[in-house]
Amino acid sequence: MDQISFRCTTCDHVLKVNADRAGRKAKCNRCNALLTIPAASPPVDEIAMASAAPPPKPFDDDDEPNDGKGYGFFLDPKEEEERKRKLAEAQKAGKKKKDEPTAQIKRRIKTIYDVQEWKKFRVGIVIMLSSLGFWGLQFLLHEVVVVIGLIRGPEYSEVVDRVLFKTPDDPNEWPQPGRTMPLDRMGFMMALVSGYPARTVGKVFFILGEAFLVLTGGMFFVSYFFFRTIPHRYGSGQLLKGMMVLSGINVLLSLFCRLLPAATNFGPALIPLVVPEVPMNTSNIERVLPLQLFWMHSPFWESFLTLLVQVAFWTEPVLIGVLIWTCGKILKEHTMEEQGHGLAEMAAGVYFIGFAYTMISFAGTSVVLIVMLQVIYLVWIGFILGYLIRFALVLNNTRILLDKLIESTVAEERATGKKKKTGGLRREGDEDEEEDEDDDDDEYDDDDD
């Protein structure tokens, strides 16, 4: 059947329809313009069209197929040439862009303000890290004595006769009638834990351990003086003042409630502080009063003082974790914040286990209760050991982080010739907006991470 070829009057697109549709209305396949099909096609040289026409366009899902019965279309030569030109230009531009060198992105290294003050804080971290060595020695010496006592087993009667009463060999040294014989309560308790043959070594180890504990508290107190130079933000100034007061109290309590009673039998017999293992001794089974309560000067008041000394002692490590947490917020170091927060929580957990052990030891002397004390004691010792290790790791990580920040800040100050200062220590009431926030966008160099 003959066909009519004509162009759209709107988009100049070539259309081809059957000749019997001449004079009807139709829509352009490309622009949807409403057209009138002409009566006849202009004469077209078929050979010229065959030689000039481009190859047919591949079938596309968006195009309607020409089945010879409906509307069809030819590809416009002008449009095809324009499409090829744009494609060639796009390929050329892409190749040129690929050959160009990629721009290097320069990342800023994070720095801090008041680097000299943070150097002093770092010195305090080193002092505190060193003090943990003495705390670890105290823990080691104490547990060595406990292990020796477990190997030797209970020796209650012999320890009572030769340690508690200290019976003199010379009858003239016996006390006068009406006077009580002096009792070495702390020596007696330490010998119960270590066993009579190892009583001397056990007492020396206990005393050395308490001396190391006092030394640890003193070094904590010294480190707080170096911490005072940090910016006073997020309550750090008041926190440090409270820690210094609490540290001084703990040193005095350790000296007069732990070291002196262990060394000279002077002062209150706070047995659960110096030798908390006494309630687990098999000699304590089925007694009217637990051994540690029976041999105290004043059971109620000395037990109450024991609980106060415990809470004061473990509050200080909790506050140290809070201080590291606060310093992380000041430096905008999220890892440091998380480590300080975790350290504070772990110290509180260790205190809670020790508090539970002490309270249960006051509750009775049944076999079941003593077995429970042994289980709680093992958990407590494990937590203390884990806490000391984690404490050391957190302090060391804090020192390494400060070293990086100080090094990068010093390098920047040398390069720019300007000191990064906040104009003095920030006070608690200052607005955060007054501080230069340029460092908020600082990032670590990938090589330094």
LOFIPA-901976 format. One record per residue (C-alpha): residue number from 1; x, y, z; residue in one letter. Coordinates in Angstrom, 3 decimals. Layout:
// LOFIPA-901976
{n->NUM	x->X	y->Y	z->Z	res->a};
...
END
This chain:
// LOFIPA-901976
{n->1	x->0.000	y->0.000	z->0.000	res->m};
{n->2	x->1.191	y->3.509	z->-0.818	res->d};
{n->3	x->2.404	y->5.658	z->2.063	res->q};
{n->4	x->2.531	y->9.384	z->2.670	res->i};
{n->5	x->5.661	y->10.998	z->4.165	res->s};
{n->6	x->5.458	y->14.500	z->5.678	res->f};
{n->7	x->7.050	y->16.649	z->8.363	res->r};
{n->8	x->5.530	y->17.878	z->11.635	res->c};
{n->9	x->4.859	y->21.627	z->11.478	res->t};
{n->10	x->5.950	y->22.012	z->15.133	res->t};
{n->11	x->9.112	y->19.921	z->15.640	res->c};
{n->12	x->9.962	y->19.224	z->11.965	res->d};
{n->13	x->9.890	y->15.473	z->12.649	res->h};
{n->14	x->9.348	y->13.196	z->9.622	res->v};
{n->15	x->6.189	y->11.059	z->9.793	res->l};
{n->16	x->5.076	y->8.233	z->7.512	res->k};
{n->17	x->1.489	y->6.901	z->7.304	res->v};
{n->18	x->-0.631	y->4.846	z->4.924	res->n};
{n->19	x->-2.064	y->6.772	z->1.980	res->a};
{n->20	x->-5.669	y->5.863	z->2.868	res->d};
{n->21	x->-5.413	y->8.088	z->6.002	res->r};
{n->22	x->-4.986	y->11.307	z->3.988	res->a};
{n->23	x->-7.016	y->14.225	z->5.336	res->g};
{n->24	x->-7.390	y->12.771	z->8.834	res->r};
{n->25	x->-6.170	y->14.228	z->12.116	res->k};
{n->26	x->-3.153	y->12.688	z->13.821	res->a};
{n->27	x->-0.691	y->13.430	z->16.649	res->k};
{n->28	x->3.048	y->13.735	z->16.196	res->c};
{n->29	x->4.951	y->10.867	z->17.837	res->n};
{n->30	x->7.521	y->13.266	z->19.259	res->r};
{n->31	x->5.784	y->16.475	z->20.385	res->c};
{n->32	x->2.129	y->15.285	z->20.402	res->n};
{n->33	x->1.139	y->18.223	z->18.173	res->a};
{n->34	x->-2.195	y->17.785	z->16.408	res->l};
{n->35	x->-1.637	y->17.561	z->12.619	res->l};
{n->36	x->-3.677	y->17.077	z->9.439	res->t};
{n->37	x->-2.320	y->14.370	z->7.167	res->i};
{n->38	x->-1.749	y->15.848	z->3.660	res->p};
{n->39	x->-3.484	y->14.380	z->0.608	res->a};
{n->40	x->-0.300	y->13.197	z->-1.081	res->a};
{n->41	x->3.432	y->13.040	z->-0.372	res->s};
{n->42	x->5.803	y->15.268	z->-2.298	res->p};
{n->43	x->7.807	y->13.326	z->-4.816	res->p};
{n->44	x->10.835	y->11.825	z->-3.177	res->v};
{n->45	x->13.721	y->10.237	z->-4.880	res->d};
{n->46	x->13.799	y->6.799	z->-3.280	res->e};
{n->47	x->17.400	y->6.142	z->-4.294	res->i};
{n->48	x->18.509	y->9.505	z->-2.804	res->a};
{n->49	x->16.600	y->8.857	z->0.392	res->m};
{n->50	x->18.117	y->5.400	z->0.672	res->a};
{n->51	x->21.618	y->6.756	z->0.278	res->s};
{n->52	x->21.106	y->9.776	z->2.568	res->a};
{n->53	x->18.988	y->8.230	z->5.301	res->a};
{n->54	x->20.883	y->7.100	z->8.443	res->p};
{n->55	x->20.567	y->3.537	z->9.727	res->p};
{n->56	x->17.309	y->2.892	z->11.551	res->p};
{n->57	x->17.253	y->3.559	z->15.300	res->k};
{n->58	x->17.156	y->0.403	z->17.473	res->p};
{n->59	x->13.827	y->-0.424	z->18.993	res->f};
{n->60	x->13.230	y->1.241	z->22.367	res->d};
{n->61	x->10.539	y->0.457	z->24.895	res->d};
{n->62	x->9.459	y->4.104	z->24.922	res->d};
{n->63	x->8.895	y->4.139	z->21.148	res->d};
{n->64	x->5.769	y->2.746	z->19.611	res->e};
{n->65	x->6.465	y->-0.032	z->17.070	res->p};
{n->66	x->5.579	y->0.608	z->13.461	res->n};
{n->67	x->3.524	y->-2.386	z->12.425	res->d};
{n->68	x->2.530	y->-0.851	z->9.065	res->g};
{n->69	x->-0.996	y->-0.173	z->10.276	res->k};
{n->70	x->-0.508	y->2.739	z->12.670	res->g};
{n->71	x->1.740	y->5.789	z->12.896	res->y};
{n->72	x->5.521	y->5.471	z->12.429	res->g};
{n->73	x->8.461	y->7.830	z->12.085	res->f};
{n->74	x->11.853	y->8.313	z->10.501	res->f};
{n->75	x->14.956	y->9.554	z->12.369	res->l};
{n->76	x->15.609	y->13.150	z->11.468	res->d};
{n->77	x->19.121	y->13.437	z->9.926	res->p};
{n->78	x->19.648	y->16.840	z->11.537	res->k};
{n->79	x->18.700	y->15.575	z->14.963	res->e};
{n->80	x->20.926	y->12.495	z->14.610	res->e};
{n->81	x->23.914	y->14.634	z->13.642	res->e};
{n->82	x->23.312	y->16.898	z->16.668	res->e};
{n->83	x->23.116	y->13.887	z->18.972	res->r};
{n->84	x->26.397	y->12.456	z->17.673	res->k};
{n->85	x->28.101	y->15.826	z->18.052	res->r};
{n->86	x->27.026	y->16.158	z->21.695	res->k};
{n->87	x->28.095	y->12.568	z->22.429	res->l};
{n->88	x->31.555	y->13.200	z->20.937	res->a};
{n->89	x->31.947	y->16.403	z->22.978	res->e};
{n->90	x->30.918	y->14.607	z->26.199	res->a};
{n->91	x->33.423	y->11.805	z->25.582	res->q};
{n->92	x->36.178	y->14.311	z->24.869	res->k};
{n->93	x->35.412	y->16.327	z->27.996	res->a};
{n->94	x->35.370	y->13.161	z->30.140	res->g};
{n->95	x->38.744	y->12.042	z->28.843	res->k};
{n->96	x->40.240	y->15.456	z->29.509	res->k};
{n->97	x->38.905	y->15.489	z->33.078	res->k};
{n->98	x->40.290	y->12.020	z->33.693	res->k};
{n->99	x->43.766	y->13.064	z->32.568	res->d};
{n->100	x->43.828	y->16.045	z->34.955	res->e};
{n->101	x->45.636	y->15.412	z->38.303	res->p};
{n->102	x->43.333	y->15.000	z->41.308	res->t};
{n->103	x->43.459	y->17.880	z->43.763	res->a};
{n->104	x->45.038	y->16.928	z->47.090	res->q};
{n->105	x->42.809	y->17.578	z->50.114	res->i};
{n->106	x->44.789	y->18.984	z->52.990	res->k};
{n->107	x->43.449	y->17.927	z->56.383	res->r};
{n->108	x->43.979	y->20.039	z->59.452	res->r};
{n->109	x->45.624	y->18.499	z->62.499	res->i};
{n->110	x->43.796	y->19.069	z->65.776	res->k};
{n->111	x->45.465	y->21.430	z->68.229	res->t};
{n->112	x->44.641	y->22.764	z->71.692	res->i};
{n->113	x->44.816	y->26.045	z->73.569	res->y};
{n->114	x->47.084	y->26.769	z->76.557	res->d};
{n->115	x->49.559	y->24.046	z->75.709	res->v};
{n->116	x->51.825	y->24.880	z->78.691	res->q};
{n->117	x->48.974	y->24.257	z->81.134	res->e};
{n->118	x->48.183	y->20.919	z->79.509	res->w};
{n->119	x->51.856	y->19.966	z->79.767	res->k};
{n->120	x->51.531	y->20.326	z->83.542	res->k};
{n->121	x->48.396	y->18.210	z->83.452	res->f};
{n->122	x->50.397	y->15.560	z->81.605	res->r};
{n->123	x->53.006	y->15.582	z->84.391	res->v};
{n->124	x->50.208	y->14.895	z->86.874	res->g};
{n->125	x->49.042	y->11.962	z->84.736	res->i};
{n->126	x->52.564	y->10.498	z->84.797	res->v};
{n->127	x->52.751	y->10.866	z->88.599	res->i};
{n->128	x->49.385	y->9.169	z->89.033	res->m};
{n->129	x->50.379	y->6.412	z->86.631	res->l};
{n->130	x->53.518	y->5.801	z->88.714	res->s};
{n->131	x->51.479	y->5.696	z->91.924	res->s};
{n->132	x->49.457	y->2.797	z->90.533	res->l};
{n->133	x->52.644	y->0.743	z->90.742	res->g};
{n->134	x->52.640	y->1.127	z->94.543	res->f};
{n->135	x->48.935	y->0.309	z->94.694	res->w};
{n->136	x->49.637	y->-2.816	z->92.664	res->g};
{n->137	x->52.457	y->-3.780	z->95.043	res->l};
{n->138	x->50.099	y->-3.417	z->98.015	res->q};
{n->139	x->47.575	y->-5.674	z->96.287	res->f};
{n->140	x->50.260	y->-8.239	z->95.421	res->l};
{n->141	x->51.785	y->-8.394	z->98.937	res->l};
{n->142	x->48.365	y->-8.718	z->100.535	res->h};
{n->143	x->47.253	y->-11.573	z->98.302	res->e};
{n->144	x->50.556	y->-13.422	z->98.742	res->v};
{n->145	x->49.898	y->-13.549	z->102.494	res->v};
{n->146	x->46.359	y->-14.800	z->101.857	res->v};
{n->147	x->47.642	y->-17.604	z->99.617	res->v};
{n->148	x->50.220	y->-18.627	z->102.254	res->i};
{n->149	x->47.458	y->-18.820	z->104.870	res->g};
{n->150	x->45.299	y->-20.982	z->102.586	res->l};
{n->151	x->48.184	y->-23.436	z->102.187	res->i};
{n->152	x->48.890	y->-23.598	z->105.933	res->r};
{n->153	x->45.260	y->-23.918	z->106.995	res->g};
{n->154	x->43.596	y->-22.683	z->110.246	res->p};
{n->155	x->45.727	y->-22.529	z->113.420	res->e};
{n->156	x->43.428	y->-20.752	z->115.823	res->y};
{n->157	x->44.458	y->-22.055	z->119.257	res->s};
{n->158	x->48.194	y->-21.680	z->118.704	res->e};
{n->159	x->47.745	y->-18.154	z->117.370	res->v};
{n->160	x->45.621	y->-17.214	z->120.407	res->v};
{n->161	x->48.212	y->-18.512	z->122.882	res->d};
{n->162	x->51.318	y->-17.040	z->121.243	res->r};
{n->163	x->50.146	y->-13.909	z->119.486	res->v};
{n->164	x->46.940	y->-12.557	z->121.001	res->l};
{n->165	x->47.934	y->-12.665	z->124.681	res->f};
{n->166	x->51.718	y->-12.559	z->124.330	res->k};
{n->167	x->52.263	y->-14.706	z->127.412	res->t};
{n->168	x->55.591	y->-13.633	z->128.987	res->p};
{n->169	x->58.132	y->-16.288	z->129.872	res->d};
{n->170	x->59.155	y->-14.506	z->133.095	res->d};
{n->171	x->56.413	y->-14.652	z->135.774	res->p};
{n->172	x->57.515	y->-11.232	z->137.032	res->n};
{n->173	x->56.341	y->-9.729	z->133.744	res->e};
{n->174	x->52.750	y->-10.796	z->134.280	res->w};
{n->175	x->50.349	y->-7.902	z->134.892	res->p};
{n->176	x->49.385	y->-7.003	z->138.466	res->q};
{n->177	x->46.093	y->-8.363	z->139.844	res->p};
{n->178	x->43.102	y->-6.326	z->138.684	res->g};
{n->179	x->44.764	y->-5.286	z->135.435	res->r};
{n->180	x->44.012	y->-6.702	z->132.002	res->t};
{n->181	x->46.602	y->-8.320	z->129.845	res->m};
{n->182	x->47.363	y->-6.280	z->126.684	res->p};
{n->183	x->45.923	y->-7.885	z->123.553	res->l};
{n->184	x->47.556	y->-7.622	z->120.152	res->d};
{n->185	x->44.294	y->-7.642	z->118.196	res->r};
{n->186	x->45.690	y->-6.669	z->114.803	res->m};
{n->187	x->48.668	y->-9.029	z->115.107	res->g};
{n->188	x->46.285	y->-11.806	z->116.058	res->f};
{n->189	x->44.076	y->-11.191	z->113.022	res->m};
{n->190	x->47.009	y->-10.995	z->110.641	res->m};
{n->191	x->48.393	y->-14.253	z->112.041	res->a};
{n->192	x->44.997	y->-15.924	z->111.528	res->l};
{n->193	x->45.183	y->-15.077	z->107.832	res->v};
{n->194	x->48.855	y->-15.954	z->107.270	res->s};
{n->195	x->49.179	y->-18.878	z->109.680	res->g};
{n->196	x->51.372	y->-19.012	z->112.773	res->y};
{n->197	x->54.671	y->-20.170	z->111.122	res->p};
{n->198	x->54.462	y->-17.333	z->108.562	res->a};
{n->199	x->53.174	y->-14.745	z->111.051	res->r};
{n->200	x->56.310	y->-12.585	z->110.880	res->t};
{n->201	x->56.495	y->-12.538	z->107.090	res->v};
{n->202	x->52.751	y->-12.004	z->106.871	res->g};
{n->203	x->52.850	y->-9.054	z->109.279	res->k};
{n->204	x->55.743	y->-7.452	z->107.378	res->v};
{n->205	x->53.917	y->-7.839	z->104.086	res->f};
{n->206	x->50.714	y->-6.403	z->105.546	res->f};
{n->207	x->52.539	y->-3.391	z->106.978	res->i};
{n->208	x->54.463	y->-2.776	z->103.750	res->l};
{n->209	x->51.228	y->-2.980	z->101.820	res->g};
{n->210	x->49.566	y->-0.367	z->104.012	res->e};
{n->211	x->52.652	y->1.856	z->103.689	res->a};
{n->212	x->52.448	y->1.578	z->99.886	res->f};
{n->213	x->48.770	y->2.488	z->100.078	res->l};
{n->214	x->49.574	y->5.645	z->102.057	res->v};
{n->215	x->52.266	y->6.488	z->99.507	res->l};
{n->216	x->49.750	y->6.003	z->96.682	res->t};
{n->217	x->47.357	y->8.449	z->98.319	res->g};
{n->218	x->50.147	y->10.986	z->98.758	res->g};
{n->219	x->51.116	y->10.759	z->95.088	res->m};
{n->220	x->47.471	y->11.210	z->94.099	res->f};
{n->221	x->47.418	y->14.389	z->96.189	res->f};
{n->222	x->50.553	y->15.711	z->94.438	res->v};
{n->223	x->49.156	y->14.970	z->90.990	res->s};
{n->224	x->46.085	y->17.112	z->91.742	res->y};
{n->225	x->48.319	y->20.183	z->92.056	res->f};
{n->226	x->49.395	y->19.696	z->88.442	res->f};
{n->227	x->45.782	y->19.135	z->87.381	res->f};
{n->228	x->44.766	y->22.566	z->88.714	res->r};
{n->229	x->46.112	y->24.310	z->85.603	res->t};
{n->230	x->43.470	y->22.932	z->83.219	res->i};
{n->231	x->40.696	y->25.306	z->82.039	res->p};
{n->232	x->37.958	y->25.627	z->84.652	res->h};
{n->233	x->35.053	y->24.364	z->82.588	res->r};
{n->234	x->32.256	y->21.875	z->83.217	res->y};
{n->235	x->32.870	y->22.142	z->86.967	res->g};
{n->236	x->36.505	y->20.999	z->86.796	res->s};
{n->237	x->37.697	y->23.697	z->89.211	res->g};
{n->238	x->35.301	y->22.736	z->91.993	res->q};
{n->239	x->35.872	y->19.054	z->91.271	res->l};
{n->240	x->39.627	y->19.387	z->91.775	res->l};
{n->241	x->39.195	y->21.299	z->95.030	res->k};
{n->242	x->36.956	y->18.566	z->96.364	res->g};
{n->243	x->39.399	y->15.869	z->95.225	res->m};
{n->244	x->42.308	y->17.551	z->97.004	res->m};
{n->245	x->40.342	y->17.763	z->100.260	res->v};
{n->246	x->39.203	y->14.144	z->99.958	res->l};
{n->247	x->42.729	y->12.982	z->99.118	res->s};
{n->248	x->44.134	y->14.645	z->102.233	res->g};
{n->249	x->41.439	y->12.985	z->104.366	res->i};
{n->250	x->42.180	y->9.581	z->102.816	res->n};
{n->251	x->45.909	y->9.890	z->103.518	res->v};
{n->252	x->45.214	y->10.661	z->107.186	res->l};
{n->253	x->42.678	y->7.843	z->107.488	res->l};
{n->254	x->45.061	y->5.354	z->105.862	res->s};
{n->255	x->47.805	y->6.422	z->108.233	res->l};
{n->256	x->45.857	y->6.341	z->111.519	res->f};
{n->257	x->43.239	y->3.667	z->110.742	res->c};
{n->258	x->45.285	y->1.192	z->108.728	res->r};
{n->259	x->49.070	y->1.604	z->108.918	res->l};
{n->260	x->49.523	y->2.476	z->112.612	res->l};
{n->261	x->47.100	y->-0.193	z->113.920	res->p};
{n->262	x->48.820	y->-2.818	z->111.752	res->a};
{n->263	x->52.343	y->-1.776	z->112.776	res->a};
{n->264	x->51.914	y->-0.856	z->116.465	res->t};
{n->265	x->48.432	y->-2.113	z->117.514	res->n};
{n->266	x->47.640	y->1.540	z->118.203	res->f};
{n->267	x->44.253	y->3.087	z->117.548	res->g};
{n->268	x->40.955	y->1.512	z->116.436	res->p};
{n->269	x->40.993	y->-2.095	z->115.326	res->a};
{n->270	x->39.387	y->-1.679	z->111.906	res->l};
{n->271	x->39.891	y->-5.327	z->111.069	res->i};
{n->272	x->37.738	y->-5.371	z->107.872	res->p};
{n->273	x->40.062	y->-2.734	z->106.391	res->l};
{n->274	x->43.441	y->-4.305	z->107.160	res->v};
{n->275	x->42.533	y->-8.013	z->107.012	res->v};
{n->276	x->39.089	y->-8.425	z->105.394	res->p};
{n->277	x->39.767	y->-12.169	z->104.922	res->e};
{n->278	x->39.212	y->-13.024	z->108.621	res->v};
{n->279	x->35.445	y->-13.749	z->108.238	res->p};
{n->280	x->36.236	y->-16.473	z->105.648	res->m};
{n->281	x->38.410	y->-18.414	z->108.151	res->n};
{n->282	x->36.976	y->-21.784	z->109.162	res->t};
{n->283	x->37.552	y->-20.802	z->112.804	res->s};
{n->284	x->34.745	y->-18.285	z->112.326	res->n};
{n->285	x->32.091	y->-20.969	z->111.673	res->i};
{n->286	x->29.123	y->-21.229	z->114.071	res->e};
{n->287	x->30.217	y->-18.500	z->116.493	res->r};
{n->288	x->27.863	y->-16.240	z->118.403	res->v};
{n->289	x->29.654	y->-13.187	z->117.016	res->l};
{n->290	x->31.921	y->-13.055	z->113.970	res->p};
{n->291	x->35.609	y->-13.001	z->114.890	res->l};
{n->292	x->36.246	y->-9.488	z->113.599	res->q};
{n->293	x->33.379	y->-8.107	z->115.708	res->l};
{n->294	x->34.261	y->-10.079	z->118.821	res->f};
{n->295	x->37.818	y->-8.726	z->119.005	res->w};
{n->296	x->37.041	y->-5.085	z->118.239	res->m};
{n->297	x->37.274	y->-2.473	z->121.010	res->h};
{n->298	x->33.800	y->-1.118	z->120.188	res->s};
{n->299	x->32.070	y->-3.264	z->117.542	res->p};
{n->300	x->29.378	y->-0.782	z->116.506	res->f};
{n->301	x->31.504	y->2.352	z->116.236	res->w};
{n->302	x->34.506	y->0.637	z->114.689	res->e};
{n->303	x->32.247	y->-1.093	z->112.146	res->s};
{n->304	x->30.613	y->2.250	z->111.332	res->f};
{n->305	x->34.043	y->3.911	z->110.972	res->l};
{n->306	x->35.112	y->1.051	z->108.690	res->t};
{n->307	x->32.222	y->1.786	z->106.311	res->l};
{n->308	x->33.055	y->5.514	z->106.315	res->l};
{n->309	x->36.720	y->4.869	z->105.513	res->v};
{n->310	x->35.727	y->2.506	z->102.688	res->q};
{n->311	x->33.369	y->4.979	z->101.035	res->v};
{n->312	x->35.935	y->7.806	z->101.350	res->a};
{n->313	x->38.696	y->5.628	z->99.873	res->f};
{n->314	x->36.713	y->4.493	z->96.805	res->w};
{n->315	x->35.077	y->7.849	z->96.152	res->t};
{n->316	x->38.463	y->9.236	z->95.127	res->e};
{n->317	x->38.983	y->6.769	z->92.225	res->p};
{n->318	x->35.417	y->7.479	z->91.090	res->v};
{n->319	x->36.176	y->11.210	z->90.982	res->l};
{n->320	x->39.403	y->10.566	z->89.063	res->i};
{n->321	x->37.327	y->8.884	z->86.359	res->g};
{n->322	x->34.945	y->11.854	z->86.394	res->v};
{n->323	x->37.913	y->14.233	z->86.008	res->l};
{n->324	x->39.198	y->12.352	z->82.927	res->i};
{n->325	x->35.647	y->12.404	z->81.580	res->w};
{n->326	x->35.515	y->16.185	z->82.108	res->t};
{n->327	x->38.896	y->16.727	z->80.435	res->c};
{n->328	x->37.618	y->14.781	z->77.431	res->g};
{n->329	x->34.691	y->17.207	z->77.173	res->k};
{n->330	x->37.051	y->20.191	z->77.430	res->i};
{n->331	x->39.301	y->18.788	z->74.680	res->l};
{n->332	x->36.294	y->17.539	z->72.667	res->k};
{n->333	x->37.726	y->14.006	z->72.656	res->e};
{n->334	x->34.864	y->11.523	z->72.712	res->h};
{n->335	x->37.135	y->8.521	z->73.295	res->t};
{n->336	x->38.625	y->10.170	z->76.370	res->m};
{n->337	x->35.123	y->10.962	z->77.644	res->e};
{n->338	x->34.012	y->7.354	z->77.268	res->e};
{n->339	x->37.124	y->5.989	z->78.981	res->q};
{n->340	x->36.737	y->8.348	z->81.941	res->g};
{n->341	x->33.037	y->7.531	z->82.257	res->h};
{n->342	x->33.751	y->3.789	z->82.172	res->g};
{n->343	x->36.546	y->4.116	z->84.741	res->l};
{n->344	x->34.258	y->5.961	z->87.164	res->a};
{n->345	x->31.558	y->3.318	z->86.789	res->e};
{n->346	x->34.022	y->0.465	z->87.350	res->m};
{n->347	x->35.418	y->2.085	z->90.520	res->a};
{n->348	x->31.872	y->2.454	z->91.856	res->a};
{n->349	x->31.247	y->-1.218	z->91.053	res->g};
{n->350	x->34.367	y->-2.335	z->92.948	res->v};
{n->351	x->33.267	y->-0.323	z->95.986	res->y};
{n->352	x->29.782	y->-1.836	z->95.849	res->f};
{n->353	x->31.195	y->-5.402	z->95.903	res->i};
{n->354	x->33.488	y->-4.519	z->98.845	res->g};
{n->355	x->30.599	y->-2.900	z->100.688	res->f};
{n->356	x->28.427	y->-5.993	z->100.140	res->a};
{n->357	x->31.220	y->-8.266	z->101.401	res->y};
{n->358	x->31.695	y->-6.202	z->104.570	res->t};
{n->359	x->27.976	y->-6.048	z->105.384	res->m};
{n->360	x->27.472	y->-9.783	z->104.813	res->i};
{n->361	x->30.485	y->-10.548	z->107.040	res->s};
{n->362	x->28.642	y->-8.808	z->109.911	res->f};
{n->363	x->25.491	y->-10.888	z->109.350	res->a};
{n->364	x->26.479	y->-14.212	z->110.909	res->g};
{n->365	x->28.813	y->-17.217	z->110.952	res->t};
{n->366	x->26.900	y->-20.041	z->109.264	res->s};
{n->367	x->28.634	y->-22.387	z->106.835	res->v};
{n->368	x->26.487	y->-21.177	z->103.924	res->v};
{n->369	x->27.264	y->-17.539	z->104.693	res->l};
{n->370	x->31.013	y->-18.174	z->104.875	res->i};
{n->371	x->30.937	y->-19.991	z->101.530	res->v};
{n->372	x->29.055	y->-17.024	z->100.098	res->m};
{n->373	x->31.730	y->-14.701	z->101.501	res->l};
{n->374	x->34.420	y->-16.742	z->99.783	res->q};
{n->375	x->32.641	y->-16.453	z->96.430	res->v};
{n->376	x->32.073	y->-12.708	z->96.821	res->i};
{n->377	x->35.704	y->-12.261	z->97.868	res->y};
{n->378	x->36.985	y->-13.962	z->94.720	res->l};
{n->379	x->34.755	y->-11.732	z->92.579	res->v};
{n->380	x->35.933	y->-8.679	z->94.516	res->w};
{n->381	x->39.614	y->-9.529	z->94.042	res->i};
{n->382	x->39.057	y->-10.104	z->90.335	res->g};
{n->383	x->37.359	y->-6.730	z->89.979	res->f};
{n->384	x->40.121	y->-4.922	z->91.886	res->i};
{n->385	x->42.777	y->-6.482	z->89.652	res->l};
{n->386	x->40.801	y->-5.635	z->86.517	res->g};
{n->387	x->40.240	y->-2.108	z->87.764	res->y};
{n->388	x->43.939	y->-1.490	z->88.401	res->l};
{n->389	x->44.801	y->-2.719	z->84.906	res->i};
{n->390	x->42.099	y->-0.602	z->83.285	res->r};
{n->391	x->43.069	y->2.413	z->85.397	res->f};
{n->392	x->46.643	y->2.159	z->84.141	res->a};
{n->393	x->45.521	y->1.758	z->80.513	res->l};
{n->394	x->43.212	y->4.777	z->80.661	res->v};
{n->395	x->45.929	y->6.961	z->82.182	res->l};
{n->396	x->48.441	y->5.807	z->79.582	res->n};
{n->397	x->45.982	y->6.429	z->76.720	res->n};
{n->398	x->45.330	y->9.903	z->78.105	res->t};
{n->399	x->49.063	y->10.594	z->78.218	res->r};
{n->400	x->49.522	y->9.433	z->74.603	res->i};
{n->401	x->46.618	y->11.592	z->73.432	res->l};
{n->402	x->48.005	y->14.661	z->75.207	res->l};
{n->403	x->51.422	y->14.018	z->73.661	res->d};
{n->404	x->49.876	y->14.108	z->70.170	res->k};
{n->405	x->47.876	y->17.253	z->70.854	res->l};
{n->406	x->50.812	y->19.038	z->72.467	res->i};
{n->407	x->53.169	y->18.061	z->69.648	res->e};
{n->408	x->50.801	y->19.253	z->66.920	res->s};
{n->409	x->50.082	y->22.495	z->68.781	res->t};
{n->410	x->53.756	y->23.270	z->69.319	res->v};
{n->411	x->54.441	y->22.614	z->65.618	res->a};
{n->412	x->51.651	y->24.988	z->64.602	res->e};
{n->413	x->52.857	y->27.689	z->67.001	res->e};
{n->414	x->56.352	y->27.466	z->65.544	res->r};
{n->415	x->54.986	y->27.676	z->62.003	res->a};
{n->416	x->52.700	y->30.647	z->62.685	res->t};
{n->417	x->54.749	y->32.362	z->65.382	res->g};
{n->418	x->51.622	y->32.790	z->67.530	res->k};
{n->419	x->50.739	y->31.223	z->70.852	res->k};
{n->420	x->47.339	y->29.568	z->71.116	res->k};
{n->421	x->45.954	y->30.983	z->74.344	res->k};
{n->422	x->42.484	y->31.546	z->75.703	res->t};
{n->423	x->43.623	y->34.593	z->77.646	res->g};
{n->424	x->43.819	y->32.828	z->80.992	res->g};
{n->425	x->41.874	y->30.094	z->82.707	res->l};
{n->426	x->38.173	y->29.985	z->81.955	res->r};
{n->427	x->35.962	y->30.556	z->84.971	res->r};
{n->428	x->32.896	y->28.510	z->85.744	res->e};
{n->429	x->30.410	y->31.245	z->84.765	res->g};
{n->430	x->31.961	y->32.226	z->81.452	res->d};
{n->431	x->29.875	y->31.702	z->78.349	res->e};
{n->432	x->31.138	y->29.080	z->75.954	res->d};
{n->433	x->30.511	y->31.432	z->73.036	res->e};
{n->434	x->33.423	y->33.610	z->74.121	res->e};
{n->435	x->35.909	y->30.912	z->73.297	res->e};
{n->436	x->37.290	y->30.689	z->69.809	res->d};
{n->437	x->35.555	y->27.700	z->68.258	res->e};
{n->438	x->37.900	y->27.294	z->65.313	res->d};
{n->439	x->39.122	y->23.989	z->66.674	res->d};
{n->440	x->35.643	y->22.478	z->66.432	res->d};
{n->441	x->36.323	y->21.693	z->62.785	res->d};
{n->442	x->39.858	y->20.422	z->63.351	res->d};
{n->443	x->40.454	y->16.802	z->62.474	res->e};
{n->444	x->43.255	y->14.382	z->63.067	res->y};
{n->445	x->45.608	y->13.614	z->60.257	res->d};
{n->446	x->44.985	y->10.034	z->59.145	res->d};
{n->447	x->48.675	y->9.244	z->59.588	res->d};
{n->448	x->48.561	y->10.195	z->63.271	res->d};
{n->449	x->45.515	y->8.140	z->64.185	res->d};
END
